C-alpha cells in the first residue's frame, strides 16, 4: 500500500496595461472590416488569482483472480479570481470600412470577485488476468460557485452594483471509465484495445464569472458622428437604441442545470512487427452533451423579422443573405438564462494510423495520420460558443458545421539518424489541410435601408457559409536539426546544434480577414519564415 498527499498553492496577479505613451484621453478606434485599430489598447486590467489544492491518494496492489492495482483518492481545490477593469473614456468608437458605425460603451470601472470550491472522489482498478487487462474506474465531483459580497461605483454609462454573498451554482456529476486490452496471440506482440468512458467537462472559475453582475460588460449604440470630429459626445446617440449590456448583469443559471460531459468510444489494434516497428489503427467516436449555452428569454426568436440583403462579395462572389431584424421594442431587454442547450452538441468521428520505429541500426521514426472531423452547432462568432444568444436567429442559421480548428486530414512524421562521426540528424514534417473559416458580412443601417428595412441595431453580422465550406490553404512544413555531443568525462558534455525551421520557406496563409469589405480575404498571418538557429547545450 502507498499513500500520497499533495498540497499546493498558486497565488499571483496578471496585469494588462496601456502602452506607456498612450495619452490619458486616448479613445480606442476599431474598424473590424479593415482589420484596423488605433490610439489605445483594449483596457487596463489587474487579475489577482489563486488556486489552493489538496490531494490524497491510496494505492494498493493485490493478487486475487489476477493482478490488481487499486487506487482510491479524494481531491479538493479552491479557486479565486478577481478582475479590476477600466477602459479609457469607458467607451470605444467603431467603424465599418471607414464609416462611423457605433459606440461601444462599458460598465467600467468595476471590480468583480469570484470563488469556486471543487471536491472529488475516485476509485479505479487496473486488473490483469491471463491475456486480458481491464481498466475500470469511477469518479464523483461536486462544484460550488460563490460570489463574495462586493460592489462597484457608478460609471459613465452604467450605475454601480452591490450584492451580498451569493451561491450561484451547485452541481455534481458521476462518470466512469471502462477500458480493455487483449493480447490476441499470447506473444505480447498484438493487442486489441477498446474503451467506453464518460468524462465531465473540466471545470474552472468561468462558471462563476459568467453570471457575476459586476463582470465587465458592454453595449452598442448606433453612432454616425454627426459633427464629423471623430469624437463621441453623449448627445450624439439615442440611448433607447442602445443594446442591453453584456456581462453578468441580467445573467443567471437555470434551475437544475446539468454538468456538461463527453462520451468517448475507441477501438483498435496495435502490433509489433519485425525490425523494431510498431503499427496501430484506432477509431474514435466522441460526443459533447449538456453543453452550457445562453438564451435571452426576454427576447424570443419571434422578436426577429427576416429580410434579404445583397452582398457584394463572398465565397462564390456576389450573393444574397438573409438577415433578421430585431423589433425596436426589445432593443434593451435582457434576462439571459444559461442552461444546457442541444444546439451546442458536437460529434467527432475519426481514425488514426500510427507507426513507430524504435532506435536501432542508427535510426528511429514516428509517423501518424489522422482522418476525421468534429461537427456541431455553430454561430456567427465563427465557431461554437456558449456566450452567444441562441435565441438570435442571426447566430444560428447553420445548425451544423465544423467546430474548432479541425483538419479533416493531418499527417505527422519525425525521426532521427546517426551520421558518421556521431553527428545526429533529426527532422520533422507536418502536413494538414487548412483550418476552416467563415466569411461574414456586416449589414449597416444604411445598407438595410436600401432593402427598405429600418435596422434596429447599428449593424448586424451574418454568416455567408457553413463552417467547413471555406478552408485556409493546406500546410506542409519541414524542420531539421544537426547536432553532435562532445564528452569531457565526469558526466560533462557540450552539444553544438544547428536548427533550420521551415526549410522550404513556405509562406502559406494561416489567417484571412474573412469580413467582406475593402480588405476581404487579405492575409492576416502567414507561416513563420525560414529560420536558422545556432546554439549549444552544456550538461554537467
C-alpha positions as CSV (number, residue, x, y, z in Angstrom):
1,X,0.0,0.0,0.0
2,X,1.2,3.5,-0.9
3,X,-0.3,6.8,0.5
4,X,0.4,10.0,-1.3
5,X,-0.5,13.5,-0.1
6,X,0.0,16.7,-2.1
7,X,-0.7,20.3,-1.1
8,X,-0.1,23.2,-3.4
9,X,-0.8,27.0,-3.6
10,X,-0.7,29.1,-6.7
11,X,-1.1,32.8,-5.9
12,X,-0.3,35.6,-8.3
13,X,-1.5,38.5,-10.4
14,X,-1.8,39.1,-14.2
15,X,-1.7,42.7,-15.5
16,X,-2.9,44.1,-18.8
17,X,-1.7,47.7,-19.3
18,X,-1.9,50.5,-21.8
19,X,1.4,51.3,-23.5
20,X,3.3,53.9,-21.5
21,X,2.9,56.6,-24.2
22,X,-0.9,56.2,-24.5
23,X,-2.5,59.6,-24.0
24,X,-4.7,59.9,-20.9
25,X,-7.7,61.0,-23.2
26,X,-7.0,58.4,-26.0
27,X,-10.1,56.6,-27.1
28,X,-9.8,53.3,-28.9
29,X,-10.9,53.3,-32.6
30,X,-11.7,50.0,-34.3
31,X,-12.5,49.2,-37.9
32,X,-13.3,45.4,-37.9
33,X,-13.9,45.3,-41.7
34,X,-10.5,46.7,-42.4
35,X,-8.8,44.9,-39.5
36,X,-7.5,48.2,-38.1
37,X,-7.2,49.5,-34.5
38,X,-5.9,53.0,-33.4
39,X,-4.9,55.0,-30.4
40,X,-5.2,52.7,-27.4
41,X,-5.2,49.0,-26.3
42,X,-8.4,47.4,-25.1
43,X,-8.2,48.1,-21.4
44,X,-6.2,48.3,-18.1
45,X,-6.9,45.2,-16.1
46,X,-5.4,43.6,-13.0
47,X,-6.3,40.0,-12.2
48,X,-5.4,38.7,-8.7
49,X,-6.0,35.0,-8.8
50,X,-5.2,31.9,-6.7
51,X,-5.7,28.1,-6.6
52,X,-5.3,26.0,-3.4
53,X,-5.3,22.3,-3.9
54,X,-5.1,19.3,-1.6
55,X,-5.0,15.7,-3.0
56,X,-4.8,12.4,-1.1
57,X,-4.4,9.0,-2.9
58,X,-4.2,5.4,-1.6
59,X,-2.7,2.8,-3.9
60,X,-3.0,-1.0,-3.2
61,X,-1.7,-3.9,-5.2
62,X,-3.2,-7.4,-4.7
63,X,-3.3,-10.8,-6.3
64,X,-6.8,-12.2,-6.4
65,X,-8.1,-13.8,-9.6
66,X,-5.4,-11.9,-11.5
67,X,-3.3,-8.9,-10.6
68,X,-5.0,-5.7,-9.3
69,X,-3.8,-2.2,-8.8
70,X,-6.4,-0.3,-6.8
71,X,-6.5,3.5,-6.3
72,X,-8.8,5.5,-4.1
73,X,-8.5,9.2,-3.7
74,X,-10.0,12.5,-2.7
75,X,-9.2,15.9,-4.2
76,X,-10.2,19.3,-3.0
77,X,-9.5,22.7,-4.6
78,X,-10.4,26.4,-4.0
79,X,-10.2,28.8,-6.9
80,X,-10.3,32.6,-6.6
81,X,-10.4,35.1,-9.4
82,X,-10.7,38.9,-9.3
83,X,-10.8,41.4,-12.2
84,X,-10.1,45.1,-11.7
85,X,-11.1,46.5,-15.1
86,X,-11.1,50.0,-16.6
87,X,-11.4,51.5,-20.2
88,X,-10.2,54.9,-21.3
89,X,-13.3,57.1,-21.6
90,X,-15.4,54.0,-20.8
91,X,-16.0,53.5,-24.5
92,X,-14.6,52.7,-28.0
93,X,-15.7,54.1,-31.3
94,X,-16.3,51.5,-34.0
95,X,-16.3,52.0,-37.8
96,X,-17.3,49.9,-40.8
97,X,-14.9,50.3,-43.7
98,X,-14.0,53.8,-42.7
99,X,-17.6,54.9,-41.9
100,X,-18.7,55.6,-38.3
101,X,-20.9,52.7,-37.2
102,X,-21.4,52.6,-33.4
103,X,-20.0,53.4,-30.0
104,X,-19.3,50.6,-27.6
105,X,-20.0,51.7,-24.0
106,X,-18.6,49.8,-20.9
107,X,-19.9,49.5,-17.4
108,X,-16.5,50.4,-16.1
109,X,-14.7,50.9,-13.8
110,X,-15.5,47.8,-11.9
111,X,-14.1,45.1,-9.7
112,X,-15.5,41.6,-9.7
113,X,-14.7,38.8,-7.2
114,X,-15.4,35.1,-7.7
115,X,-14.8,31.9,-5.7
116,X,-15.3,28.2,-6.6
117,X,-14.7,25.0,-4.5
118,X,-14.4,21.6,-6.1
119,X,-14.5,18.3,-4.3
120,X,-13.9,14.9,-6.0
121,X,-13.7,11.2,-5.1
122,X,-12.4,8.5,-7.4
123,X,-11.8,4.8,-7.4
124,X,-10.1,2.8,-10.1
125,X,-8.6,-0.7,-10.7
126,X,-6.1,-1.9,-13.3
127,X,-6.9,-5.7,-13.4
128,X,-4.8,-8.1,-15.4
129,X,-5.9,-11.7,-15.8
130,X,-4.3,-14.1,-18.3
131,X,-4.2,-12.1,-21.6
132,X,-6.8,-9.6,-20.7
133,X,-6.2,-6.2,-18.9
134,X,-9.1,-4.2,-17.7
135,X,-9.0,-0.5,-16.6
136,X,-12.1,0.2,-14.5
137,X,-12.8,3.5,-12.8
138,X,-15.5,5.8,-11.4
139,X,-15.5,9.3,-10.2
140,X,-17.8,11.7,-8.4
141,X,-17.3,15.5,-8.3
142,X,-19.1,18.4,-6.7
143,X,-18.7,22.1,-7.8
144,X,-20.0,25.1,-5.7
145,X,-19.6,28.6,-7.1
146,X,-20.0,31.6,-4.9
147,X,-19.9,35.4,-5.3
148,X,-18.4,37.1,-2.2
149,X,-20.1,40.3,-1.1
150,X,-18.9,43.1,-3.4
151,X,-19.8,46.4,-5.0
152,X,-18.8,48.7,-7.9
153,X,-19.1,52.5,-8.2
154,X,-21.3,54.4,-10.7
155,X,-19.8,54.6,-14.1
156,X,-20.3,57.0,-17.0
157,X,-22.8,54.7,-18.7
158,X,-24.0,52.3,-16.0
159,X,-25.0,52.6,-12.4
160,X,-23.0,50.9,-9.6
161,X,-23.9,47.5,-8.4
162,X,-23.8,45.9,-4.9
163,X,-24.5,42.3,-4.0
164,X,-24.4,40.2,-0.8
165,X,-22.5,36.9,-0.7
166,X,-24.4,34.6,-3.1
167,X,-24.2,30.9,-4.1
168,X,-24.8,30.9,-7.9
169,X,-24.2,27.3,-8.9
170,X,-24.1,23.9,-7.1
171,X,-23.6,20.8,-9.2
172,X,-22.4,17.3,-9.0
173,X,-21.7,14.5,-11.6
174,X,-20.7,10.9,-11.6
175,X,-18.6,9.5,-14.5
176,X,-16.9,6.2,-15.4
177,X,-14.1,4.6,-17.4
178,X,-14.2,1.2,-19.0
179,X,-11.2,0.0,-21.0
180,X,-9.9,-3.3,-22.1
181,X,-6.7,-4.6,-23.9
182,X,-6.4,-8.2,-25.1
183,X,-3.2,-10.0,-26.1
184,X,-4.5,-11.5,-29.3
185,X,-1.8,-14.2,-29.9
186,X,-0.4,-14.6,-26.4
187,X,3.0,-13.5,-27.6
188,X,2.7,-9.9,-26.3
189,X,3.1,-8.6,-29.9
190,X,-0.5,-7.8,-30.9
191,X,-3.2,-6.1,-28.8
192,X,-6.8,-5.4,-29.3
193,X,-8.0,-2.3,-27.5
194,X,-11.4,-0.8,-26.7
195,X,-12.9,1.6,-24.3
196,X,-16.2,3.3,-23.4
197,X,-15.8,6.2,-21.0
198,X,-17.7,9.3,-19.8
199,X,-15.7,12.5,-18.8
200,X,-17.0,15.5,-17.0
201,X,-16.2,18.9,-18.6
202,X,-13.1,20.3,-16.9
203,X,-14.2,23.0,-14.5
204,X,-12.8,26.5,-13.9
205,X,-13.8,29.8,-12.4
206,X,-15.6,30.7,-15.6
207,X,-18.8,29.1,-14.2
208,X,-19.0,31.9,-11.6
209,X,-17.6,34.8,-13.6
210,X,-20.2,34.3,-16.4
211,X,-23.1,35.2,-14.0
212,X,-21.3,37.8,-11.8
213,X,-23.4,41.0,-12.1
214,X,-20.2,43.0,-11.6
215,X,-18.4,41.4,-14.5
216,X,-17.3,43.8,-17.2
217,X,-19.9,44.2,-20.0
218,X,-20.6,46.5,-22.9
219,X,-23.4,47.7,-25.1
220,X,-23.5,49.2,-28.5
221,X,-25.3,52.3,-29.6
222,X,-25.7,53.4,-33.2
223,X,-23.5,56.4,-33.9
224,X,-22.8,58.3,-37.1
225,X,-20.6,61.1,-35.8
226,X,-22.9,63.9,-36.9
227,X,-20.3,66.7,-36.5
228,X,-17.6,64.7,-38.2
229,X,-14.9,65.3,-35.5
230,X,-14.3,61.6,-34.8
231,X,-15.1,62.0,-31.1
232,X,-18.2,60.6,-29.4
233,X,-20.4,63.0,-27.5
234,X,-23.3,61.8,-25.3
235,X,-25.8,63.9,-27.3
236,X,-24.9,62.0,-30.5
237,X,-26.7,58.8,-29.6
238,X,-30.2,57.8,-28.7
239,X,-30.0,55.7,-25.6
240,X,-33.3,54.0,-26.5
241,X,-31.5,52.4,-29.5
242,X,-28.6,51.0,-27.3
243,X,-28.5,47.3,-26.8
244,X,-28.5,45.6,-23.4
245,X,-25.3,45.3,-21.5
246,X,-23.4,42.1,-22.0
247,X,-21.6,40.6,-19.0
248,X,-23.0,39.4,-15.7
249,X,-25.9,41.9,-15.4
250,X,-29.1,40.1,-16.2
251,X,-27.4,36.7,-16.4
252,X,-28.4,33.7,-14.4
253,X,-28.4,29.9,-14.3
254,X,-31.5,27.8,-14.9
255,X,-32.6,25.7,-12.0
256,X,-31.3,22.1,-12.2
257,X,-28.6,22.9,-14.8
258,X,-26.6,19.7,-15.5
259,X,-22.8,19.3,-15.6
260,X,-21.6,19.1,-19.3
261,X,-20.0,15.8,-20.2
262,X,-18.3,13.9,-23.0
263,X,-18.8,10.2,-24.0
264,X,-15.9,8.5,-25.9
265,X,-15.8,5.1,-27.6
266,X,-12.5,3.8,-29.0
267,X,-11.5,0.6,-30.7
268,X,-8.4,-0.5,-32.5
269,X,-5.4,-2.8,-32.8
270,X,-1.6,-2.4,-32.3
271,X,1.0,-4.9,-33.4
272,X,4.8,-5.4,-33.1
273,X,6.4,-6.1,-36.5
274,X,10.0,-7.2,-37.4
275,X,12.6,-4.5,-37.3
276,X,11.5,-2.9,-34.0
277,X,8.4,-1.4,-35.8
278,X,5.0,-1.0,-34.1
279,X,1.9,-0.1,-36.2
280,X,-1.6,0.6,-35.0
281,X,-5.0,1.8,-36.1
282,X,-7.6,3.3,-33.7
283,X,-11.2,4.5,-34.3
284,X,-12.5,7.4,-32.1
285,X,-16.1,8.5,-31.6
286,X,-16.6,11.4,-29.1
287,X,-19.6,13.4,-28.2
288,X,-20.1,16.5,-26.1
289,X,-23.5,16.8,-24.4
290,X,-25.3,19.1,-22.0
291,X,-23.1,22.0,-23.1
292,X,-24.0,25.3,-21.5
293,X,-25.4,28.0,-23.8
294,X,-27.4,31.1,-23.1
295,X,-30.7,32.4,-24.4
296,X,-32.1,35.9,-23.7
297,X,-35.6,34.8,-22.6
298,X,-36.8,38.4,-22.6
299,X,-36.2,38.5,-26.4
300,X,-37.7,35.4,-28.1
301,X,-36.9,34.3,-31.6
302,X,-40.3,35.7,-32.7
303,X,-39.0,39.2,-32.0
304,X,-36.9,39.0,-35.2
305,X,-38.1,39.6,-38.7
306,X,-36.2,38.2,-41.8
307,X,-35.3,40.2,-44.8
308,X,-32.9,39.7,-47.8
309,X,-29.8,41.8,-48.4
310,X,-27.5,41.9,-51.4
311,X,-23.9,41.1,-50.6
312,X,-21.1,42.4,-53.0
313,X,-18.7,39.6,-52.4
314,X,-18.3,36.2,-50.7
315,X,-17.1,32.6,-51.1
316,X,-18.7,32.5,-54.6
317,X,-18.8,36.2,-55.5
318,X,-21.8,38.4,-55.2
319,X,-24.7,36.8,-53.5
320,X,-27.7,37.5,-51.2
321,X,-28.1,36.7,-47.5
322,X,-31.0,36.5,-45.0
323,X,-30.8,39.0,-42.1
324,X,-33.0,39.0,-39.1
325,X,-34.1,42.4,-37.8
326,X,-34.8,42.8,-34.1
327,X,-38.1,44.6,-33.1
328,X,-37.2,48.0,-31.6
329,X,-39.4,47.2,-28.5
330,X,-36.8,44.5,-27.5
331,X,-33.6,46.6,-28.0
332,X,-32.6,46.8,-24.4
333,X,-34.4,43.8,-22.9
334,X,-32.2,41.4,-21.1
335,X,-32.9,38.3,-19.0
336,X,-30.3,35.8,-20.1
337,X,-30.5,32.3,-18.8
338,X,-27.6,30.0,-19.0
339,X,-28.7,26.4,-19.4
340,X,-27.8,23.1,-21.2
341,X,-28.6,23.5,-24.9
342,X,-28.7,20.8,-27.5
343,X,-27.7,23.3,-30.2
344,X,-24.1,23.0,-28.9
345,X,-23.9,19.2,-29.1
346,X,-20.9,18.0,-31.0
347,X,-19.8,14.7,-32.5
348,X,-16.3,13.7,-33.6
349,X,-15.6,10.6,-35.7
350,X,-12.1,9.8,-36.8
351,X,-9.5,7.2,-37.3
352,X,-5.8,7.4,-36.6
353,X,-3.0,5.3,-38.1
354,X,0.4,5.3,-36.3
355,X,3.8,3.7,-36.9
356,X,6.8,3.8,-34.6
357,X,10.3,2.5,-35.3
358,X,12.4,2.2,-32.1
359,X,16.0,3.3,-32.3
360,X,18.1,0.6,-33.9
361,X,20.6,0.4,-36.7
362,X,21.3,4.1,-36.2
363,X,17.7,5.5,-36.8
364,X,14.3,5.9,-35.3
365,X,10.9,7.3,-36.6
366,X,7.4,8.1,-35.6
367,X,4.5,8.7,-38.0
368,X,0.8,9.4,-37.7
369,X,-2.1,10.0,-40.0
370,X,-5.5,11.2,-38.7
371,X,-8.7,11.4,-40.7
372,X,-11.9,12.7,-39.2
373,X,-14.0,15.8,-38.3
374,X,-15.8,17.4,-35.4
375,X,-19.3,18.8,-36.2
376,X,-21.9,20.6,-34.2
377,X,-23.9,23.8,-33.8
378,X,-22.1,26.9,-34.8
379,X,-22.8,30.7,-34.5
380,X,-21.7,33.9,-36.1
381,X,-18.5,34.1,-33.9
382,X,-17.1,31.7,-36.5
383,X,-17.3,28.7,-34.3
384,X,-19.1,27.1,-31.4
385,X,-19.6,29.3,-28.3
386,X,-21.7,29.2,-25.2
387,X,-21.6,33.0,-24.9
388,X,-23.9,34.0,-27.8
389,X,-27.6,34.5,-27.5
390,X,-29.0,31.3,-29.1
391,X,-32.5,33.0,-29.4
392,X,-30.9,35.3,-32.1
393,X,-31.5,33.6,-35.5
394,X,-28.6,35.6,-37.0
395,X,-26.3,33.4,-34.9
396,X,-27.9,30.1,-35.6
397,X,-28.6,30.0,-39.3
398,X,-26.3,27.0,-39.6
399,X,-27.1,24.3,-37.1
400,X,-24.3,22.0,-38.2
401,X,-20.7,22.7,-39.2
402,X,-17.1,22.1,-38.4
403,X,-16.3,23.0,-34.8
404,X,-12.9,24.5,-33.8
405,X,-9.7,24.3,-35.8
406,X,-10.4,20.9,-37.2
407,X,-8.3,19.5,-40.0
408,X,-10.0,16.5,-41.7
409,X,-6.6,15.1,-42.7
410,X,-3.4,15.6,-40.7
411,X,-0.1,13.9,-41.1
412,X,3.0,14.0,-38.8
413,X,6.4,12.4,-39.4
414,X,9.5,12.8,-37.3
415,X,12.7,10.8,-36.8
416,X,16.5,10.9,-36.4
417,X,19.6,9.3,-38.0
418,X,23.0,8.8,-36.5
419,X,25.5,10.0,-39.2
420,X,29.2,9.2,-39.2
421,X,31.4,10.8,-36.5
422,X,28.3,10.6,-34.2
423,X,26.6,13.5,-35.8
424,X,22.8,13.4,-35.2
425,X,20.4,14.4,-38.0
426,X,16.8,14.9,-36.8
427,X,13.8,16.2,-38.8
428,X,10.1,16.5,-38.8
429,X,7.3,17.1,-41.3
430,X,3.8,18.5,-40.7
431,X,1.1,18.3,-43.3
432,X,-2.6,19.0,-42.9
433,X,-5.4,20.6,-44.8
434,X,-6.2,24.2,-43.9
435,X,-8.3,25.1,-40.9
436,X,-11.9,26.3,-41.6
437,X,-13.0,29.9,-41.5
438,X,-16.3,31.6,-42.3
439,X,-16.9,34.7,-44.5
440,X,-19.2,37.2,-42.8
441,X,-20.9,40.5,-43.8
442,X,-21.7,43.4,-41.6
443,X,-25.0,44.9,-42.6
444,X,-25.2,48.6,-41.6
445,X,-28.4,50.7,-41.2
446,X,-27.6,52.4,-44.5
447,X,-27.4,49.1,-46.3
448,X,-30.5,47.8,-44.7
449,X,-32.4,50.9,-45.7
450,X,-31.6,50.1,-49.4
451,X,-33.7,46.9,-48.8
452,X,-36.5,49.0,-47.3
453,X,-35.7,48.0,-43.7
454,X,-35.0,50.2,-40.7
455,X,-32.4,48.2,-39.0
456,X,-32.8,48.3,-35.2
457,X,-29.2,47.5,-34.3
458,X,-26.4,49.8,-35.7
459,X,-25.0,46.7,-37.5
460,X,-25.8,43.1,-37.9
461,X,-23.2,40.5,-38.9
462,X,-24.4,37.4,-40.8
463,X,-22.8,34.1,-42.0
464,X,-22.1,33.6,-45.7
465,X,-21.3,29.9,-45.5
466,X,-21.4,26.9,-43.2
467,X,-18.2,26.5,-41.3
468,X,-16.1,24.0,-43.1
469,X,-17.2,25.0,-46.6
470,X,-14.3,27.5,-46.7
471,X,-10.8,26.5,-45.6
472,X,-7.4,28.1,-45.5
473,X,-4.7,26.7,-47.8
474,X,-3.1,23.3,-46.9
475,X,0.0,23.5,-44.8
476,X,3.2,21.5,-45.3
477,X,6.4,22.3,-43.3
478,X,9.8,20.7,-42.7
479,X,12.3,21.3,-39.9
480,X,15.7,19.7,-39.4
481,X,18.4,19.7,-36.7
482,X,22.1,18.8,-36.8
483,X,23.9,18.2,-33.5
484,X,27.0,16.5,-32.1
485,X,27.8,15.8,-28.4
486,X,31.4,16.2,-27.1
487,X,32.0,14.4,-23.8
488,X,34.6,15.6,-21.3
489,X,34.3,12.9,-18.7
490,X,32.6,13.1,-15.3
491,X,29.2,13.2,-17.0
492,X,30.0,16.6,-18.7
493,X,29.3,17.3,-22.3
494,X,28.7,20.1,-24.7
495,X,26.4,19.7,-27.8
496,X,26.5,22.3,-30.6
497,X,23.4,22.3,-32.7
498,X,22.1,23.8,-35.9
499,X,18.3,24.2,-36.4
500,X,16.5,25.0,-39.6
501,X,12.8,25.8,-39.3
502,X,10.5,25.9,-42.4
503,X,13.4,24.9,-44.6
504,X,11.4,25.4,-47.8
505,X,10.4,29.0,-46.6
506,X,6.8,28.2,-47.2
507,X,4.6,31.4,-47.0
508,X,1.2,29.7,-46.7
509,X,-1.5,31.9,-45.4
510,X,-2.8,30.8,-42.0
511,X,-5.3,33.6,-41.4
512,X,-7.5,35.7,-43.6
513,X,-9.6,38.8,-43.0
514,X,-12.9,37.0,-43.6
515,X,-15.2,40.1,-43.3
516,X,-16.5,41.2,-46.7
517,X,-15.3,44.7,-47.4
518,X,-12.3,46.5,-48.9
519,X,-9.8,44.1,-47.3
520,X,-11.8,40.9,-47.7
521,X,-9.5,37.8,-47.8
522,X,-6.4,40.0,-47.2
523,X,-3.8,37.7,-45.5
524,X,-3.5,38.5,-41.8
525,X,-0.9,35.9,-40.9
526,X,1.4,33.5,-42.8
527,X,3.8,30.8,-41.6
528,X,6.9,32.0,-39.9
529,X,9.7,32.3,-42.4
530,X,12.8,30.1,-42.7
531,X,14.8,30.5,-39.5
532,X,18.3,29.3,-38.9
533,X,19.3,29.0,-35.3
534,X,22.7,28.1,-33.9
535,X,23.1,27.1,-30.3
536,X,24.5,24.6,-27.8
537,X,23.6,22.8,-24.7
538,X,26.0,22.2,-21.8
539,X,25.5,19.3,-19.5
540,X,27.4,18.9,-16.2
